[in-house]
Amino acid sequence: MSMLWVWVIVIVAAVLLEATSPIQLVSIWAAISGVVALILCLCNVDMAIQIIVFLVLTVILIILTRPLAKKMTKFPKAATNADRNIGKTGRVTKITDEEMGIFRVKVENNDWSATTEDSRALPVGTEINVLRIEGVKLIVAEKK
């Protein structure tokens, strides 16, 4: 197979991977380097040089632009209404999984899945303080 077709396939594959990847700006650098290698191929540059230029340019582009791209696509964490439960008190209503230390609590008439920092199940009826939220689970401590 001619190197011309190899570079066309590399470019198309990199663009398709970039378009379908949930991680942004991963393979676009290989597509750009593939275009440069394709131009070198059209200028009848030695195959080894084409490959070296492709690899070196891909690495350089990743090193120079990936941190900038990550910074540009990073979004601040948005506070939710659930954050207002931090610091509130509630009561354990049900033990869901005693071994895993998971139980249900009621905080301001809302039912939540909860655990303690040491993954210890608290008895039903125990009053709790909400320390923080991790995902959809409250991290609580027994009210003193």
Summary of the structure (lengths in Angstrom):
residues: 144
radius of gyration: 27.1
end to end distance: 75.0
largest distance: 79.6
contacts: 377
relative contact order: 0.11
helix: 44%
strand: 25%
